Amino acid sequence: MTVVINAERPDSRDASALIEELDDVLDPLYPSESRHGFSIDKLIQDNVAFFVVREDGKPAGCGGVKLFGTEYGEVKRMYVRPEFRGAGLGRKMLRHLEDYARKKGVPLLRLETGIYQSEAIGMYERYGFERVGPFGEYKEDPNSIFFEKRT
């Protein structure tokens, strides 16, 4: 199995398909005020560093990181297709995002995820993320969990 992570525009065919699949999973679970995922246009507008992970050439997942100067980076649009889960691709993407942030002089990663994303929550906790309160422009939300990790 060959795993490759490459920078990719969020509006590329594979990246946009992955983002749309993620929206299809999340949209029915959360009310609109609890959905914080950036649109493809917003990812581009906010200069989110975006990456696609491929297994044997097949697009398997994606993730991005929005840098807030050198204060922190926020993980955005993390997703691994169900048929590729369990192979450690989510952890590899997190490591890639962490390395990217560190190389840019950013010592802290933060993220928001939904309360129904139990697999993602477990992965973030196993990877060393700790629960925190809302950060940046987020407010308390019963449907959200916030995490951070020093890089």
PyRosetta script that sets phi, psi and omega in degrees:
from pyrosetta import init, pose_from_sequence

init()
pose = pose_from_sequence("MTVVINAERPDSRDASALIEELDDVLDPLYPSESRHGFSIDKLIQDNVAFFVVREDGKPAGCGGVKLFGTEYGEVKRMYVRPEFRGAGLGRKMLRHLEDYARKKGVPLLRLETGIYQSEAIGMYERYGFERVGPFGEYKEDPNSIFFEKRT")
pose.set_psi(1, 127.3)
pose.set_omega(1, 177.5)
pose.set_phi(2, -108.7)
pose.set_psi(2, 123.0)
pose.set_omega(2, 179.2)
pose.set_phi(3, -113.5)
pose.set_psi(3, 128.4)
pose.set_omega(3, -179.8)
pose.set_phi(4, -132.4)
pose.set_psi(4, 136.5)
pose.set_omega(4, 174.7)
pose.set_phi(5, -117.9)
pose.set_psi(5, 123.7)
pose.set_omega(5, -179.3)
pose.set_phi(6, -128.5)
pose.set_psi(6, 147.5)
pose.set_omega(6, 171.2)
pose.set_phi(7, -64.6)
pose.set_psi(7, 140.7)
pose.set_omega(7, -178.0)
pose.set_phi(8, -153.4)
pose.set_psi(8, 144.6)
pose.set_omega(8, 175.5)
pose.set_phi(9, -66.8)
pose.set_psi(9, 138.7)
pose.set_omega(9, 179.1)
pose.set_phi(10, -61.8)
pose.set_psi(10, -19.7)
pose.set_omega(10, 179.6)
pose.set_phi(11, -94.6)
pose.set_psi(11, 8.1)
pose.set_omega(11, 172.9)
pose.set_phi(12, -67.8)
pose.set_psi(12, 161.4)
pose.set_omega(12, -177.2)
pose.set_phi(13, -56.3)
pose.set_psi(13, -51.3)
pose.set_omega(13, -176.8)
pose.set_phi(14, -68.1)
pose.set_psi(14, -43.5)
pose.set_omega(14, -178.9)
pose.set_phi(15, -63.8)
pose.set_psi(15, -45.6)
pose.set_omega(15, -178.4)
pose.set_phi(16, -66.0)
pose.set_psi(16, -34.2)
pose.set_omega(16, 176.4)
pose.set_phi(17, -63.9)
pose.set_psi(17, -41.9)
pose.set_omega(17, 178.7)
pose.set_phi(18, -64.6)
pose.set_psi(18, -42.8)
pose.set_omega(18, 179.5)
pose.set_phi(19, -63.9)
pose.set_psi(19, -42.1)
pose.set_omega(19, 178.1)
pose.set_phi(20, -63.0)
pose.set_psi(20, -40.5)
pose.set_omega(20, 177.2)
pose.set_phi(21, -62.3)
pose.set_psi(21, -42.4)
pose.set_omega(21, 178.1)
pose.set_phi(22, -60.8)
pose.set_psi(22, -45.0)
pose.set_omega(22, 177.9)
pose.set_phi(23, -60.6)
pose.set_psi(23, -39.6)
pose.set_omega(23, 179.4)
pose.set_phi(24, -62.6)
pose.set_psi(24, -32.0)
pose.set_omega(24, 177.7)
pose.set_phi(25, -75.1)
pose.set_psi(25, -44.9)
pose.set_omega(25, -171.5)
pose.set_phi(26, -82.7)
pose.set_psi(26, -36.0)
pose.set_omega(26, -172.8)
pose.set_phi(27, -55.0)
pose.set_psi(27, -43.8)
pose.set_omega(27, -179.0)
pose.set_phi(28, -73.1)
pose.set_psi(28, -14.9)
pose.set_omega(28, -175.5)
pose.set_phi(29, -86.8)
pose.set_psi(29, -25.7)
pose.set_omega(29, -169.8)
pose.set_phi(30, -130.5)
pose.set_psi(30, 142.4)
pose.set_omega(30, 174.1)
pose.set_phi(31, -66.5)
pose.set_psi(31, 158.4)
pose.set_omega(31, -174.6)
pose.set_phi(32, -55.6)
pose.set_psi(32, -36.3)
pose.set_omega(32, -179.1)
pose.set_phi(33, -70.6)
pose.set_psi(33, -11.7)
pose.set_omega(33, 178.7)
pose.set_phi(34, -105.9)
pose.set_psi(34, 7.0)
pose.set_omega(34, 178.5)
pose.set_phi(35, -100.5)
pose.set_psi(35, 115.0)
pose.set_omega(35, -173.3)
pose.set_phi(36, -114.2)
pose.set_psi(36, 7.7)
pose.set_omega(36, -179.4)
pose.set_phi(37, -69.2)
pose.set_psi(37, 135.9)
pose.set_omega(37, 178.4)
pose.set_phi(38, -73.3)
pose.set_psi(38, 141.5)
pose.set_omega(38, 171.4)
pose.set_phi(39, -70.0)
pose.set_psi(39, 168.1)
pose.set_omega(39, 177.3)
pose.set_phi(40, -58.9)
pose.set_psi(40, -44.8)
pose.set_omega(40, 179.3)
pose.set_phi(41, -61.7)
pose.set_psi(41, -40.0)
pose.set_omega(41, -179.8)
pose.set_phi(42, -67.8)
pose.set_psi(42, -38.6)
pose.set_omega(42, 176.2)
pose.set_phi(43, -57.6)
pose.set_psi(43, -43.8)
pose.set_omega(43, 180.0)
pose.set_phi(44, -69.8)
pose.set_psi(44, -48.1)
pose.set_omega(44, -178.6)
pose.set_phi(45, -57.6)
pose.set_psi(45, -39.2)
pose.set_omega(45, -177.5)
pose.set_phi(46, -90.2)
pose.set_psi(46, 10.0)
pose.set_omega(46, 177.9)
pose.set_phi(47, 54.1)
pose.set_psi(47, 41.6)
pose.set_omega(47, 177.1)
pose.set_phi(48, -70.9)
pose.set_psi(48, 125.9)
pose.set_omega(48, 174.0)
pose.set_phi(49, -70.1)
pose.set_psi(49, 119.1)
pose.set_omega(49, -171.5)
pose.set_phi(50, -121.9)
pose.set_psi(50, 141.4)
pose.set_omega(50, -173.9)
pose.set_phi(51, -137.2)
pose.set_psi(51, 148.4)
pose.set_omega(51, 174.8)
pose.set_phi(52, -119.0)
pose.set_psi(52, 133.2)
pose.set_omega(52, 175.1)
pose.set_phi(53, -100.4)
pose.set_psi(53, 133.2)
pose.set_omega(53, 179.3)
pose.set_phi(54, -121.6)
pose.set_psi(54, 140.4)
pose.set_omega(54, 174.2)
pose.set_phi(55, -113.1)
pose.set_psi(55, 119.8)
pose.set_omega(55, -176.6)
pose.set_phi(56, 49.2)
pose.set_psi(56, 41.2)
pose.set_omega(56, 176.6)
pose.set_phi(57, 84.1)
pose.set_psi(57, -9.8)
pose.set_omega(57, -178.3)
pose.set_phi(58, -92.6)
pose.set_psi(58, 131.4)
pose.set_omega(58, 178.2)
pose.set_phi(59, -64.0)
pose.set_psi(59, 120.0)
pose.set_omega(59, -174.0)
pose.set_phi(60, -112.5)
pose.set_psi(60, -24.0)
pose.set_omega(60, -177.7)
pose.set_phi(61, -174.2)
pose.set_psi(61, 178.3)
pose.set_omega(61, -177.9)
pose.set_phi(62, -152.2)
pose.set_psi(62, 168.4)
pose.set_omega(62, 175.5)
pose.set_phi(63, -174.8)
pose.set_psi(63, 156.9)
pose.set_omega(63, 179.2)
pose.set_phi(64, -143.4)
pose.set_psi(64, 170.0)
pose.set_omega(64, 175.8)
pose.set_phi(65, -142.6)
pose.set_psi(65, 126.7)
pose.set_omega(65, 175.4)
pose.set_phi(66, -100.1)
pose.set_psi(66, 123.5)
pose.set_omega(66, -179.0)
pose.set_phi(67, -90.7)
pose.set_psi(67, 135.3)
pose.set_omega(67, 174.4)
pose.set_phi(68, -108.7)
pose.set_psi(68, 79.8)
pose.set_omega(68, -173.8)
pose.set_phi(69, 59.3)
pose.set_psi(69, -133.6)
pose.set_omega(69, 174.2)
pose.set_phi(70, -108.8)
pose.set_psi(70, 11.9)
pose.set_omega(70, 179.6)
pose.set_phi(71, -72.9)
pose.set_psi(71, -53.4)
pose.set_omega(71, 178.9)
pose.set_phi(72, -161.9)
pose.set_psi(72, 164.0)
pose.set_omega(72, 172.4)
pose.set_phi(73, -118.1)
pose.set_psi(73, 141.9)
pose.set_omega(73, 178.3)
pose.set_phi(74, -108.6)
pose.set_psi(74, 123.8)
pose.set_omega(74, 176.8)
pose.set_phi(75, -69.9)
pose.set_psi(75, 130.1)
pose.set_omega(75, -178.1)
pose.set_phi(76, -129.2)
pose.set_psi(76, 144.0)
pose.set_omega(76, 168.5)
pose.set_phi(77, 56.0)
pose.set_psi(77, 41.4)
pose.set_omega(77, 174.9)
pose.set_phi(78, -72.0)
pose.set_psi(78, 129.8)
pose.set_omega(78, -180.0)
pose.set_phi(79, -160.5)
pose.set_psi(79, 138.1)
pose.set_omega(79, 170.6)
pose.set_phi(80, -128.7)
pose.set_psi(80, 129.2)
pose.set_omega(80, 179.3)
pose.set_phi(81, -58.4)
pose.set_psi(81, 142.6)
pose.set_omega(81, -176.5)
pose.set_phi(82, -52.3)
pose.set_psi(82, -40.0)
pose.set_omega(82, -177.1)
pose.set_phi(83, -69.8)
pose.set_psi(83, -10.7)
pose.set_omega(83, 179.2)
pose.set_phi(84, -107.2)
pose.set_psi(84, 0.0)
pose.set_omega(84, -177.4)
pose.set_phi(85, -72.5)
pose.set_psi(85, 153.9)
pose.set_omega(85, 179.2)
pose.set_phi(86, 90.9)
pose.set_psi(86, -3.5)
pose.set_omega(86, -179.1)
pose.set_phi(87, -102.2)
pose.set_psi(87, 6.0)
pose.set_omega(87, 177.5)
pose.set_phi(88, 83.4)
pose.set_psi(88, 12.7)
pose.set_omega(88, -178.2)
pose.set_phi(89, -68.0)
pose.set_psi(89, -35.1)
pose.set_omega(89, 177.2)
pose.set_phi(90, -62.5)
pose.set_psi(90, -44.2)
pose.set_omega(90, 177.8)
pose.set_phi(91, -64.4)
pose.set_psi(91, -39.6)
pose.set_omega(91, 178.4)
pose.set_phi(92, -63.6)
pose.set_psi(92, -39.9)
pose.set_omega(92, 177.7)
pose.set_phi(93, -65.9)
pose.set_psi(93, -44.0)
pose.set_omega(93, 177.6)
pose.set_phi(94, -58.9)
pose.set_psi(94, -43.4)
pose.set_omega(94, 178.5)
pose.set_phi(95, -61.7)
pose.set_psi(95, -40.4)
pose.set_omega(95, 179.0)
pose.set_phi(96, -64.0)
pose.set_psi(96, -45.0)
pose.set_omega(96, 179.3)
pose.set_phi(97, -64.9)
pose.set_psi(97, -39.7)
pose.set_omega(97, 178.0)
pose.set_phi(98, -64.1)
pose.set_psi(98, -44.6)
pose.set_omega(98, 178.1)
pose.set_phi(99, -62.3)
pose.set_psi(99, -42.1)
pose.set_omega(99, 178.8)
pose.set_phi(100, -59.7)
pose.set_psi(100, -48.8)
pose.set_omega(100, -179.2)
pose.set_phi(101, -62.1)
pose.set_psi(101, -44.6)
pose.set_omega(101, -179.1)
pose.set_phi(102, -59.8)
pose.set_psi(102, -43.0)
pose.set_omega(102, 179.1)
pose.set_phi(103, -64.2)
pose.set_psi(103, -24.3)
pose.set_omega(103, 177.3)
pose.set_phi(104, -90.4)
pose.set_psi(104, 5.8)
pose.set_omega(104, 178.0)
pose.set_phi(105, 80.7)
pose.set_psi(105, 20.9)
pose.set_omega(105, -178.1)
pose.set_phi(106, -101.2)
pose.set_psi(106, 117.9)
pose.set_omega(106, -172.7)
pose.set_phi(107, -91.3)
pose.set_psi(107, 0.6)
pose.set_omega(107, -171.3)
pose.set_phi(108, -144.1)
pose.set_psi(108, 132.0)
pose.set_omega(108, 172.0)
pose.set_phi(109, -109.9)
pose.set_psi(109, 139.3)
pose.set_omega(109, 176.6)
pose.set_phi(110, -129.7)
pose.set_psi(110, 160.5)
pose.set_omega(110, 175.5)
pose.set_phi(111, -160.6)
pose.set_psi(111, 160.1)
pose.set_omega(111, 172.6)
pose.set_phi(112, -121.0)
pose.set_psi(112, 138.0)
pose.set_omega(112, 173.6)
pose.set_phi(113, -140.7)
pose.set_psi(113, 163.6)
pose.set_omega(113, -178.6)
pose.set_phi(114, -84.4)
pose.set_psi(114, 153.0)
pose.set_omega(114, -176.1)
pose.set_phi(115, -65.0)
pose.set_psi(115, -20.8)
pose.set_omega(115, -178.7)
pose.set_phi(116, -90.7)
pose.set_psi(116, 1.7)
pose.set_omega(116, -178.6)
pose.set_phi(117, -92.7)
pose.set_psi(117, 63.5)
pose.set_omega(117, -172.5)
pose.set_phi(118, -61.0)
pose.set_psi(118, -38.6)
pose.set_omega(118, 178.6)
pose.set_phi(119, -64.4)
pose.set_psi(119, -43.4)
pose.set_omega(119, 180.0)
pose.set_phi(120, -65.6)
pose.set_psi(120, -43.4)
pose.set_omega(120, 179.9)
pose.set_phi(121, -59.0)
pose.set_psi(121, -46.5)
pose.set_omega(121, 178.5)
pose.set_phi(122, -60.8)
pose.set_psi(122, -42.3)
pose.set_omega(122, 179.2)
pose.set_phi(123, -63.8)
pose.set_psi(123, -45.1)
pose.set_omega(123, -179.7)
pose.set_phi(124, -60.8)
pose.set_psi(124, -43.4)
pose.set_omega(124, -179.7)
pose.set_phi(125, -66.2)
pose.set_psi(125, -42.4)
pose.set_omega(125, 177.7)
pose.set_phi(126, -64.3)
pose.set_psi(126, -30.2)
pose.set_omega(126, -179.2)
pose.set_phi(127, -80.9)
pose.set_psi(127, -4.6)
pose.set_omega(127, 175.5)
pose.set_phi(128, 105.3)
pose.set_psi(128, 4.4)
pose.set_omega(128, 175.0)
pose.set_phi(129, -73.5)
pose.set_psi(129, 143.4)
pose.set_omega(129, 178.6)
pose.set_phi(130, -117.6)
pose.set_psi(130, 144.6)
pose.set_omega(130, 179.4)
pose.set_phi(131, -69.3)
pose.set_psi(131, 138.6)
pose.set_omega(131, 177.8)
pose.set_phi(132, -138.7)
pose.set_psi(132, 178.0)
pose.set_omega(132, 174.9)
pose.set_phi(133, -82.6)
pose.set_psi(133, 179.7)
pose.set_omega(133, 178.8)
pose.set_phi(134, -57.9)
pose.set_psi(134, 150.9)
pose.set_omega(134, 179.8)
pose.set_phi(135, -134.2)
pose.set_psi(135, 167.0)
pose.set_omega(135, 178.0)
pose.set_phi(136, 55.8)
pose.set_psi(136, -128.7)
pose.set_omega(136, -178.4)
pose.set_phi(137, -91.2)
pose.set_psi(137, 1.4)
pose.set_omega(137, 179.3)
pose.set_phi(138, -71.0)
pose.set_psi(138, 152.3)
pose.set_omega(138, 174.3)
pose.set_phi(139, -123.1)
pose.set_psi(139, 163.9)
pose.set_omega(139, 175.2)
pose.set_phi(140, -52.0)
pose.set_psi(140, 136.5)
pose.set_omega(140, -179.1)
pose.set_phi(141, -149.4)
pose.set_psi(141, 122.7)
pose.set_omega(141, -178.8)
pose.set_phi(142, -62.8)
pose.set_psi(142, -14.4)
pose.set_omega(142, 180.0)
pose.set_phi(143, -97.7)
pose.set_psi(143, 1.6)
pose.set_omega(143, -175.6)
pose.set_phi(144, -119.0)
pose.set_psi(144, 147.8)
pose.set_omega(144, 170.6)
pose.set_phi(145, -125.5)
pose.set_psi(145, 138.4)
pose.set_omega(145, -177.7)
pose.set_phi(146, -115.5)
pose.set_psi(146, 141.9)
pose.set_omega(146, -178.1)
pose.set_phi(147, -135.0)
pose.set_psi(147, 159.4)
pose.set_omega(147, 169.2)
pose.set_phi(148, -150.8)
pose.set_psi(148, 158.8)
pose.set_omega(148, 179.6)
pose.set_phi(149, -151.2)
pose.set_psi(149, 133.5)
pose.set_omega(149, 173.7)
pose.set_phi(150, -74.5)
pose.set_psi(150, 136.0)
pose.set_omega(150, -178.4)
pose.set_phi(151, -88.8)
pose.dump_pdb("model.pdb")
